[in-house]
Amino acid sequence: MNFIFEKLYNKFVYRPNLKRKLKRVGKEFKLGYCSEVLNPQFFTIGNFFYCGPFAYFGTNKNNPVVIGDYVMFGPKYVLYRGNHDVNFEGFMYQNTNIEHKQGELKSEMVHSLD
């Protein structure tokens, strides 16, 4: 009988409302109870998504998130994105490598690990 209220709230109130706010969501979307999505309008989630309980997802307009098909996250998962460029010295609004209004990184910012 643990978390009965939270499970019912998630299934019948939070999850249906969240699906309307997401930029795009595929079929079979299941978000665990006591989970939260901050700024859902910047999330695109594919088909057959499952996330365990107590998860937290957050982003902003500079970093929209795309989660593909057949993705599963475990419990207490945290995904948080921000518009940080660790190589830039100075104030973030002066960084010309980020399109602040469009929310996309310019292609020369992509680095290979090779």
MARMI-485417 format. One record per residue: x, y, z of N, C-alpha, C, O, CB in turn. Coordinates in Angstrom, 1 decimal. Glycine has a CB too. Layout:
BEGIN
+--------+--------+--------+--------+--------+--------+--------+--------+--------+--------+--------+--------+--------+--------+--------+
!   n.xx !   n.yy !   n.zz !  ca.xx !  ca.yy !  ca.zz !   c.xx !   c.yy !   c.zz !   o.xx !   o.yy !   o.zz !  cb.xx !  cb.yy !  cb.zz !
+--------+--------+--------+--------+--------+--------+--------+--------+--------+--------+--------+--------+--------+--------+--------+
!      X !      Y !      Z !      X !      Y !      Z !      X !      Y !      Z !      X !      Y !      Z !      X !      Y !      Z !
...
+--------+--------+--------+--------+--------+--------+--------+--------+--------+--------+--------+--------+--------+--------+--------+
END
This chain:
BEGIN
+--------+--------+--------+--------+--------+--------+--------+--------+--------+--------+--------+--------+--------+--------+--------+
!   n.xx !   n.yy !   n.zz !  ca.xx !  ca.yy !  ca.zz !   c.xx !   c.yy !   c.zz !   o.xx !   o.yy !   o.zz !  cb.xx !  cb.yy !  cb.zz !
+--------+--------+--------+--------+--------+--------+--------+--------+--------+--------+--------+--------+--------+--------+--------+
!    0.8 !   -1.2 !    0.0 !    0.0 !    0.0 !    0.0 !    0.9 !    1.3 !    0.0 !    0.4 !    2.4 !    0.3 !   -0.9 !    0.0 !    1.2 !
!    2.1 !    1.1 !   -0.3 !    3.0 !    2.3 !   -0.3 !    2.8 !    3.1 !   -1.6 !    2.6 !    2.6 !   -2.7 !    4.5 !    1.8 !   -0.3 !
!    2.7 !    4.4 !   -1.4 !    2.6 !    5.4 !   -2.5 !    1.3 !    5.1 !   -3.3 !    1.4 !    5.4 !   -4.5 !    3.8 !    5.3 !   -3.3 !
!    0.2 !    4.7 !   -2.8 !   -1.0 !    4.4 !   -3.6 !   -1.5 !    5.8 !   -4.1 !   -1.9 !    5.8 !   -5.3 !   -2.1 !    3.8 !   -2.7 !
!   -1.6 !    6.8 !   -3.3 !   -2.1 !    8.1 !   -3.8 !   -1.2 !    8.6 !   -4.9 !   -1.7 !    9.1 !   -5.9 !   -2.1 !    9.1 !   -2.6 !
!    0.1 !    8.6 !   -4.7 !    1.1 !    9.1 !   -5.7 !    0.9 !    8.3 !   -7.0 !    1.0 !    8.9 !   -8.1 !    2.5 !    9.0 !   -5.2 !
!    0.8 !    7.0 !   -7.0 !    0.6 !    6.2 !   -8.2 !   -0.7 !    6.6 !   -8.9 !   -0.7 !    6.7 !  -10.2 !    0.6 !    4.7 !   -7.9 !
!   -1.8 !    6.7 !   -8.2 !   -3.0 !    7.1 !   -8.8 !   -3.0 !    8.5 !   -9.4 !   -3.5 !    8.7 !  -10.5 !   -4.2 !    7.0 !   -7.8 !
!   -2.4 !    9.4 !   -8.7 !   -2.3 !   10.8 !   -9.1 !   -1.4 !   10.8 !  -10.4 !   -1.8 !   11.5 !  -11.4 !   -1.6 !   11.7 !   -8.1 !
!   -0.3 !   10.1 !  -10.4 !    0.5 !   10.1 !  -11.6 !   -0.2 !    9.5 !  -12.8 !   -0.1 !   10.1 !  -13.9 !    1.8 !    9.2 !  -11.3 !
!   -0.9 !    8.4 !  -12.6 !   -1.6 !    7.7 !  -13.8 !   -2.8 !    8.5 !  -14.3 !   -3.0 !    8.6 !  -15.5 !   -2.0 !    6.4 !  -13.4 !
!   -3.6 !    9.1 !  -13.5 !   -4.8 !    9.8 !  -13.9 !   -4.8 !   11.3 !  -14.0 !   -5.6 !   11.9 !  -14.6 !   -5.9 !    9.4 !  -13.0 !
!   -3.8 !   11.9 !  -13.4 !   -3.8 !   13.4 !  -13.4 !   -2.5 !   13.9 !  -14.0 !   -2.5 !   14.6 !  -15.0 !   -3.9 !   14.0 !  -12.0 !
!   -1.3 !   13.6 !  -13.4 !   -0.1 !   14.2 !  -13.8 !    0.4 !   13.8 !  -15.2 !    0.7 !   14.6 !  -16.1 !    1.0 !   13.9 !  -12.9 !
!    0.4 !   12.5 !  -15.5 !    0.8 !   12.0 !  -16.8 !    0.0 !   12.4 !  -18.0 !    0.6 !   12.9 !  -19.0 !    0.9 !   10.5 !  -16.8 !
!   -1.3 !   12.4 !  -17.9 !   -2.1 !   12.9 !  -19.0 !   -1.9 !   14.4 !  -19.3 !   -1.9 !   14.8 !  -20.4 !   -3.6 !   12.7 !  -18.7 !
!   -1.8 !   15.2 !  -18.2 !   -1.6 !   16.6 !  -18.4 !   -0.2 !   16.9 !  -18.9 !    0.0 !   17.8 !  -19.8 !   -1.7 !   17.4 !  -17.0 !
!    0.8 !   16.1 !  -18.5 !    2.2 !   16.3 !  -19.0 !    2.2 !   15.9 !  -20.5 !    3.0 !   16.6 !  -21.2 !    3.1 !   15.4 !  -18.2 !
!    1.5 !   14.9 !  -20.9 !    1.6 !   14.5 !  -22.3 !    1.1 !   15.7 !  -23.2 !    1.5 !   15.8 !  -24.4 !    0.7 !   13.3 !  -22.5 !
!    0.1 !   16.5 !  -22.7 !   -0.4 !   17.6 !  -23.5 !    0.7 !   18.7 !  -23.6 !    0.7 !   19.5 !  -24.6 !   -1.7 !   18.1 !  -22.9 !
!    1.5 !   18.8 !  -22.6 !    2.5 !   19.9 !  -22.6 !    3.8 !   19.6 !  -23.3 !    4.5 !   20.5 !  -23.7 !    2.8 !   20.3 !  -21.1 !
!    4.1 !   18.3 !  -23.5 !    5.4 !   18.0 !  -24.1 !    5.3 !   18.4 !  -25.6 !    4.2 !   18.4 !  -26.2 !    5.6 !   16.4 !  -24.0 !
!    6.5 !   18.7 !  -26.1 !    6.5 !   19.2 !  -27.5 !    6.0 !   18.0 !  -28.4 !    5.2 !   18.3 !  -29.4 !    7.9 !   19.6 !  -27.9 !
!    6.5 !   16.8 !  -28.2 !    6.0 !   15.6 !  -28.9 !    6.2 !   14.4 !  -28.0 !    7.2 !   14.3 !  -27.3 !    6.8 !   15.4 !  -30.2 !
!    5.2 !   13.5 !  -28.0 !    5.3 !   12.3 !  -27.2 !    4.7 !   11.2 !  -28.0 !    3.7 !   11.3 !  -28.6 !    4.6 !   12.5 !  -25.8 !
!    5.5 !   10.0 !  -28.0 !    5.0 !    8.9 !  -28.8 !    4.0 !    8.0 !  -28.0 !    3.5 !    8.5 !  -26.9 !    6.2 !    8.0 !  -29.2 !
!    3.7 !    6.9 !  -28.5 !    2.8 !    6.0 !  -27.8 !    3.5 !    5.2 !  -26.7 !    4.8 !    5.1 !  -26.8 !    2.1 !    5.0 !  -28.8 !
!    2.8 !    4.7 !  -25.8 !    3.3 !    4.0 !  -24.6 !    4.3 !    4.8 !  -23.8 !    5.4 !    4.4 !  -23.6 !    4.0 !    2.7 !  -25.1 !
!    3.8 !    6.0 !  -23.4 !    4.6 !    6.9 !  -22.5 !    4.3 !    6.6 !  -21.0 !    3.1 !    6.7 !  -20.6 !    4.4 !    8.4 !  -22.8 !
!    5.3 !    6.1 !  -20.3 !    5.0 !    5.8 !  -18.9 !    6.1 !    6.5 !  -18.0 !    7.3 !    6.2 !  -18.1 !    5.0 !    4.3 !  -18.6 !
!    5.7 !    7.4 !  -17.2 !    6.6 !    8.1 !  -16.3 !    6.2 !    7.6 !  -14.8 !    5.1 !    7.7 !  -14.4 !    6.4 !    9.7 !  -16.4 !
!    7.3 !    7.2 !  -14.1 !    7.1 !    6.7 !  -12.8 !    6.5 !    7.7 !  -11.8 !    6.6 !    8.9 !  -12.0 !    8.3 !    6.2 !  -12.2 !
!    5.9 !    7.2 !  -10.7 !    5.3 !    8.1 !   -9.7 !    6.3 !    9.0 !   -9.0 !    7.5 !    8.6 !   -9.0 !    4.5 !    7.3 !   -8.7 !
!    5.9 !   10.1 !   -8.5 !    6.8 !   11.1 !   -7.9 !    7.9 !   11.6 !   -8.8 !    9.0 !   12.0 !   -8.3 !    7.4 !   10.5 !   -6.6 !
!    7.7 !   11.5 !  -10.1 !    8.7 !   12.0 !  -11.1 !    8.2 !   13.4 !  -11.5 !    7.0 !   13.7 !  -11.5 !    8.9 !   11.1 !  -12.3 !
!    9.2 !   14.2 !  -12.1 !    8.8 !   15.5 !  -12.5 !    9.6 !   15.9 !  -13.7 !   10.7 !   15.5 !  -13.9 !    9.1 !   16.5 !  -11.4 !
!    8.9 !   16.7 !  -14.6 !    9.5 !   17.2 !  -15.8 !    9.4 !   18.7 !  -15.8 !    8.3 !   19.3 !  -15.8 !    8.8 !   16.6 !  -17.1 !
!   10.5 !   19.4 !  -15.7 !   10.6 !   20.8 !  -15.7 !   10.7 !   21.3 !  -17.1 !   11.5 !   20.9 !  -17.9 !   11.8 !   21.3 !  -14.9 !
!    9.9 !   22.3 !  -17.5 !    9.8 !   22.8 !  -18.9 !    9.5 !   21.8 !  -19.9 !   10.3 !   21.5 !  -20.8 !   11.1 !   23.5 !  -19.2 !
!    8.4 !   21.1 !  -19.8 !    8.1 !   20.0 !  -20.8 !    8.0 !   20.4 !  -22.2 !    8.1 !   19.6 !  -23.1 !    6.8 !   19.3 !  -20.3 !
!    7.7 !   21.7 !  -22.5 !    7.6 !   22.1 !  -23.9 !    8.9 !   22.0 !  -24.7 !    8.9 !   22.1 !  -25.9 !    7.1 !   23.6 !  -23.9 !
!   10.0 !   21.8 !  -24.0 !   11.3 !   21.6 !  -24.7 !   11.7 !   20.1 !  -24.8 !   12.9 !   19.9 !  -25.1 !   12.4 !   22.4 !  -24.0 !
!   10.8 !   19.2 !  -24.5 !   11.1 !   17.8 !  -24.6 !   10.4 !   17.1 !  -25.7 !    9.2 !   17.3 !  -25.9 !   10.8 !   17.1 !  -23.2 !
!   11.1 !   16.3 !  -26.5 !   10.5 !   15.4 !  -27.5 !   10.8 !   14.0 !  -27.1 !   12.0 !   13.6 !  -26.9 !   11.0 !   15.8 !  -28.9 !
!    9.8 !   13.2 !  -26.9 !    9.9 !   11.8 !  -26.4 !    9.3 !   10.9 !  -27.4 !    8.2 !   11.0 !  -27.8 !    9.3 !   11.6 !  -25.0 !
!   10.1 !    9.8 !  -27.8 !    9.7 !    8.9 !  -28.8 !    8.7 !    7.8 !  -28.2 !    8.2 !    7.9 !  -27.1 !   10.9 !    8.2 !  -29.4 !
!    8.5 !    6.8 !  -29.0 !    7.6 !    5.7 !  -28.7 !    8.2 !    4.8 !  -27.6 !    9.4 !    4.6 !  -27.5 !    7.2 !    4.9 !  -29.9 !
!    7.4 !    4.2 !  -26.8 !    7.8 !    3.2 !  -25.8 !    8.8 !    3.7 !  -24.8 !    9.9 !    3.1 !  -24.7 !    8.3 !    1.9 !  -26.5 !
!    8.5 !    4.8 !  -24.1 !    9.3 !    5.4 !  -23.1 !    8.8 !    4.9 !  -21.8 !    7.6 !    5.0 !  -21.5 !    9.3 !    6.9 !  -23.2 !
!    9.8 !    4.5 !  -20.9 !    9.5 !    4.2 !  -19.5 !   10.5 !    4.8 !  -18.6 !   11.7 !    4.8 !  -18.9 !    9.4 !    2.7 !  -19.3 !
!   10.1 !    5.4 !  -17.5 !   11.0 !    5.9 !  -16.5 !   10.5 !    5.5 !  -15.1 !    9.3 !    5.5 !  -14.9 !   11.1 !    7.5 !  -16.6 !
!   11.4 !    5.1 !  -14.3 !   11.0 !    4.6 !  -12.9 !   10.6 !    5.8 !  -12.0 !   10.6 !    6.9 !  -12.5 !   12.2 !    3.9 !  -12.3 !
!   10.3 !    5.5 !  -10.8 !    9.8 !    6.5 !   -9.9 !   10.9 !    7.5 !   -9.4 !   12.1 !    7.1 !   -9.5 !    9.1 !    5.9 !   -8.7 !
!   10.5 !    8.6 !   -8.9 !   11.4 !    9.6 !   -8.3 !   12.4 !   10.2 !   -9.3 !   13.6 !   10.5 !   -8.9 !   12.1 !    9.0 !   -7.1 !
!   12.1 !   10.3 !  -10.6 !   13.0 !   10.8 !  -11.6 !   12.8 !   12.3 !  -11.8 !   11.7 !   12.8 !  -11.4 !   12.8 !   10.1 !  -12.9 !
!   13.8 !   13.0 !  -12.3 !   13.7 !   14.4 !  -12.5 !   14.3 !   14.8 !  -13.9 !   15.4 !   14.4 !  -14.1 !   14.4 !   15.2 !  -11.3 !
!   13.5 !   15.5 !  -14.7 !   14.0 !   15.9 !  -16.0 !   13.9 !   17.4 !  -16.1 !   12.8 !   17.9 !  -15.7 !   13.2 !   15.2 !  -17.1 !
!   14.9 !   18.1 !  -16.5 !   14.8 !   19.6 !  -16.6 !   15.7 !   20.1 !  -17.7 !   16.8 !   19.5 !  -18.0 !   15.2 !   20.2 !  -15.3 !
!   15.3 !   21.1 !  -18.4 !   16.1 !   21.7 !  -19.4 !   15.6 !   23.2 !  -19.6 !   14.7 !   23.6 !  -18.8 !   16.0 !   21.0 !  -20.8 !
!   16.2 !   23.9 !  -20.6 !   15.7 !   25.2 !  -20.9 !   15.6 !   25.4 !  -22.4 !   15.9 !   24.5 !  -23.1 !   16.7 !   26.3 !  -20.2 !
!   15.3 !   26.6 !  -22.8 !   15.0 !   26.8 !  -24.2 !   16.3 !   26.7 !  -25.1 !   16.3 !   26.5 !  -26.3 !   14.4 !   28.2 !  -24.5 !
!   17.5 !   26.9 !  -24.4 !   18.7 !   26.8 !  -25.2 !   19.2 !   25.4 !  -25.4 !   20.0 !   25.1 !  -26.3 !   19.8 !   27.5 !  -24.4 !
!   18.6 !   24.4 !  -24.7 !   19.0 !   23.0 !  -24.9 !   17.7 !   22.1 !  -24.9 !   17.5 !   21.4 !  -24.0 !   19.9 !   22.6 !  -23.8 !
!   17.0 !   22.1 !  -26.0 !   15.9 !   21.1 !  -26.1 !   16.4 !   19.7 !  -26.1 !   17.5 !   19.4 !  -26.6 !   15.1 !   21.4 !  -27.4 !
!   15.6 !   18.8 !  -25.5 !   16.0 !   17.4 !  -25.3 !   15.1 !   16.5 !  -26.2 !   13.9 !   16.7 !  -26.3 !   15.8 !   17.0 !  -23.8 !
!   15.8 !   15.6 !  -26.9 !   15.1 !   14.6 !  -27.7 !   15.5 !   13.2 !  -27.2 !   16.7 !   12.9 !  -27.2 !   15.5 !   14.8 !  -29.2 !
!   14.5 !   12.5 !  -26.8 !   14.7 !   11.1 !  -26.3 !   14.0 !   10.2 !  -27.3 !   12.9 !   10.4 !  -27.7 !   14.0 !   10.9 !  -24.9 !
!   14.8 !    9.2 !  -27.8 !   14.3 !    8.4 !  -28.9 !   13.3 !    7.3 !  -28.5 !   12.8 !    7.4 !  -27.4 !   15.5 !    7.8 !  -29.5 !
!   13.2 !    6.4 !  -29.4 !   12.2 !    5.3 !  -29.2 !   12.9 !    4.2 !  -28.4 !   14.1 !    4.0 !  -28.3 !   11.8 !    4.7 !  -30.6 !
!   12.1 !    3.4 !  -27.7 !   12.5 !    2.3 !  -26.9 !   13.6 !    2.7 !  -25.8 !   14.6 !    2.1 !  -25.8 !   13.0 !    1.2 !  -27.8 !
!   13.3 !    3.7 !  -25.0 !   14.2 !    4.1 !  -24.0 !   13.6 !    3.9 !  -22.6 !   12.4 !    4.1 !  -22.4 !   14.5 !    5.7 !  -24.2 !
!   14.5 !    3.4 !  -21.7 !   14.0 !    3.1 !  -20.3 !   15.0 !    3.7 !  -19.4 !   16.2 !    3.5 !  -19.5 !   13.8 !    1.6 !  -20.1 !
!   14.6 !    4.5 !  -18.4 !   15.4 !    5.0 !  -17.3 !   15.0 !    4.3 !  -16.0 !   13.8 !    4.1 !  -15.8 !   15.3 !    6.6 !  -17.2 !
!   15.9 !    4.1 !  -15.2 !   15.6 !    3.5 !  -13.9 !   15.1 !    4.5 !  -12.9 !   14.9 !    5.7 !  -13.2 !   16.9 !    2.8 !  -13.3 !
!   14.9 !    4.1 !  -11.6 !   14.4 !    5.0 !  -10.6 !   15.4 !    6.0 !  -10.2 !   16.7 !    5.7 !  -10.3 !   13.9 !    4.2 !   -9.4 !
!   15.0 !    7.1 !   -9.7 !   15.8 !    8.2 !   -9.2 !   16.8 !    8.8 !  -10.3 !   17.9 !    9.2 !  -10.0 !   16.6 !    7.8 !   -8.0 !
!   16.4 !    8.7 !  -11.6 !   17.2 !    9.2 !  -12.6 !   17.1 !   10.7 !  -12.7 !   16.0 !   11.3 !  -12.5 !   16.8 !    8.6 !  -14.0 !
!   18.2 !   11.4 !  -13.0 !   18.2 !   12.9 !  -13.1 !   18.8 !   13.2 !  -14.5 !   19.9 !   12.9 !  -14.8 !   18.9 !   13.6 !  -12.0 !
!   18.1 !   14.0 !  -15.3 !   18.6 !   14.5 !  -16.5 !   18.3 !   16.0 !  -16.4 !   17.2 !   16.5 !  -16.4 !   17.9 !   13.9 !  -17.8 !
!   19.4 !   16.8 !  -16.4 !   19.3 !   18.2 !  -16.3 !   20.3 !   18.9 !  -17.3 !   21.5 !   18.6 !  -17.2 !   19.5 !   18.7 !  -14.9 !
!   19.8 !   19.7 !  -18.2 !   20.6 !   20.3 !  -19.2 !   20.6 !   21.8 !  -19.0 !   19.6 !   22.4 !  -18.6 !   20.1 !   20.0 !  -20.6 !
!   21.7 !   22.4 !  -19.4 !   21.8 !   23.9 !  -19.3 !   22.6 !   24.4 !  -20.5 !   23.2 !   23.6 !  -21.2 !   22.4 !   24.3 !  -18.0 !
!   22.7 !   25.7 !  -20.6 !   23.5 !   26.2 !  -21.8 !   24.9 !   26.6 !  -21.4 !   25.3 !   27.8 !  -21.5 !   22.7 !   27.5 !  -22.3 !
!   25.6 !   25.6 !  -20.9 !   27.0 !   25.9 !  -20.5 !   28.0 !   25.5 !  -21.5 !   28.0 !   24.4 !  -22.1 !   27.3 !   25.1 !  -19.2 !
!   29.0 !   26.4 !  -21.7 !   30.2 !   26.1 !  -22.6 !   31.4 !   26.2 !  -21.7 !   31.8 !   27.3 !  -21.3 !   30.2 !   27.1 !  -23.8 !
!   32.0 !   25.1 !  -21.3 !   33.0 !   25.0 !  -20.3 !   34.3 !   25.7 !  -20.8 !   35.2 !   26.0 !  -20.0 !   33.3 !   23.6 !  -19.9 !
!   34.5 !   25.8 !  -22.1 !   35.7 !   26.5 !  -22.7 !   35.6 !   28.0 !  -22.8 !   36.6 !   28.6 !  -23.0 !   35.9 !   25.9 !  -24.1 !
!   34.4 !   28.5 !  -22.5 !   34.2 !   30.0 !  -22.7 !   34.5 !   30.7 !  -21.3 !   34.1 !   30.2 !  -20.3 !   32.8 !   30.3 !  -23.1 !
!   35.3 !   31.7 !  -21.4 !   35.6 !   32.5 !  -20.2 !   34.9 !   33.9 !  -20.4 !   35.1 !   34.6 !  -21.3 !   37.2 !   32.7 !  -20.1 !
!   34.1 !   34.2 !  -19.4 !   33.3 !   35.4 !  -19.4 !   31.9 !   35.2 !  -19.1 !   31.5 !   34.1 !  -18.6 !   33.4 !   36.1 !  -20.8 !
!   31.0 !   36.1 !  -19.4 !   29.6 !   36.0 !  -19.1 !   28.9 !   35.2 !  -20.3 !   29.2 !   35.4 !  -21.4 !   28.9 !   37.4 !  -19.0 !
!   28.0 !   34.4 !  -19.9 !   27.4 !   33.5 !  -20.9 !   26.6 !   34.2 !  -22.0 !   26.6 !   33.8 !  -23.1 !   26.4 !   32.5 !  -20.2 !
!   26.0 !   35.3 !  -21.6 !   25.3 !   36.1 !  -22.7 !   26.2 !   36.7 !  -23.7 !   25.7 !   37.1 !  -24.8 !   24.4 !   37.2 !  -22.0 !
!   27.5 !   36.8 !  -23.5 !   28.4 !   37.3 !  -24.4 !   29.0 !   36.2 !  -25.3 !   29.8 !   36.4 !  -26.2 !   29.6 !   38.0 !  -23.7 !
!   28.7 !   34.9 !  -25.1 !   29.2 !   33.8 !  -25.8 !   28.5 !   33.8 !  -27.2 !   27.3 !   33.6 !  -27.3 !   28.9 !   32.5 !  -25.1 !
!   29.3 !   34.0 !  -28.3 !   28.8 !   34.0 !  -29.6 !   28.6 !   32.6 !  -30.2 !   28.0 !   32.5 !  -31.3 !   29.7 !   34.8 !  -30.5 !
!   29.1 !   31.6 !  -29.5 !   28.9 !   30.2 !  -30.1 !   27.5 !   29.6 !  -29.8 !   27.2 !   28.6 !  -30.3 !   30.0 !   29.3 !  -29.5 !
!   26.7 !   30.3 !  -29.0 !   25.4 !   29.9 !  -28.7 !   24.4 !   30.8 !  -29.3 !   24.5 !   32.0 !  -29.1 !   25.2 !   29.7 !  -27.2 !
!   23.5 !   30.3 !  -30.1 !   22.4 !   31.1 !  -30.6 !   21.3 !   31.2 !  -29.5 !   20.5 !   30.4 !  -29.4 !   21.8 !   30.4 !  -31.9 !
!   21.4 !   32.3 !  -28.7 !   20.6 !   32.4 !  -27.5 !   19.1 !   32.5 !  -27.9 !   18.3 !   32.0 !  -27.1 !   21.0 !   33.7 !  -26.8 !
!   18.8 !   33.1 !  -29.0 !   17.4 !   33.2 !  -29.4 !   16.8 !   31.9 !  -30.0 !   15.6 !   31.6 !  -29.8 !   17.2 !   34.4 !  -30.3 !
!   17.6 !   31.2 !  -30.7 !   17.1 !   29.9 !  -31.3 !   17.4 !   28.7 !  -30.5 !   16.7 !   27.7 !  -30.6 !   17.7 !   29.8 !  -32.6 !
!   18.3 !   28.8 !  -29.5 !   18.5 !   27.6 !  -28.7 !   19.3 !   26.5 !  -29.3 !   19.1 !   25.4 !  -28.9 !   17.3 !   27.1 !  -28.2 !
!   20.2 !   26.8 !  -30.2 !   21.0 !   25.7 !  -30.8 !   22.5 !   26.1 !  -30.8 !   22.8 !   27.3 !  -31.0 !   20.5 !   25.5 !  -32.3 !
!   23.3 !   25.1 !  -30.7 !   24.8 !   25.4 !  -30.7 !   25.2 !   25.4 !  -32.2 !   24.7 !   24.7 !  -33.0 !   25.5 !   24.3 !  -30.0 !
!   26.2 !   26.3 !  -32.5 !   26.7 !   26.3 !  -33.8 !   27.6 !   25.1 !  -34.1 !   28.1 !   24.5 !  -33.1 !   27.5 !   27.6 !  -34.1 !
!   27.7 !   24.7 !  -35.3 !   28.4 !   23.4 !  -35.6 !   29.8 !   23.4 !  -35.2 !   30.3 !   22.3 !  -34.9 !   28.3 !   23.1 !  -37.1 !
!   30.5 !   24.5 !  -35.2 !   31.9 !   24.5 !  -34.8 !   32.2 !   24.2 !  -33.3 !   33.3 !   24.0 !  -32.9 !   32.6 !   25.8 !  -35.2 !
!   31.1 !   24.2 !  -32.5 !   31.2 !   23.9 !  -31.1 !   31.3 !   22.4 !  -30.8 !   31.6 !   22.0 !  -29.7 !   30.0 !   24.5 !  -30.3 !
!   30.9 !   21.5 !  -31.8 !   30.9 !   20.1 !  -31.6 !   32.3 !   19.6 !  -31.7 !   33.1 !   19.8 !  -32.6 !   30.0 !   19.4 !  -32.7 !
!   32.7 !   18.8 !  -30.6 !   34.1 !   18.3 !  -30.5 !   34.0 !   16.8 !  -30.5 !   33.1 !   16.2 !  -29.9 !   34.8 !   18.8 !  -29.3 !
!   35.0 !   16.1 !  -31.2 !   35.1 !   14.7 !  -31.2 !   36.0 !   14.2 !  -30.0 !   36.9 !   14.9 !  -29.7 !   35.6 !   14.2 !  -32.5 !
!   35.7 !   13.1 !  -29.5 !   36.5 !   12.5 !  -28.4 !   37.7 !   11.7 !  -29.0 !   38.5 !   11.2 !  -28.2 !   35.7 !   11.6 !  -27.6 !
!   37.9 !   11.7 !  -30.3 !   39.0 !   10.9 !  -30.9 !   40.3 !   11.7 !  -30.8 !   41.3 !   11.3 !  -31.3 !   38.7 !   10.6 !  -32.4 !
+--------+--------+--------+--------+--------+--------+--------+--------+--------+--------+--------+--------+--------+--------+--------+
END
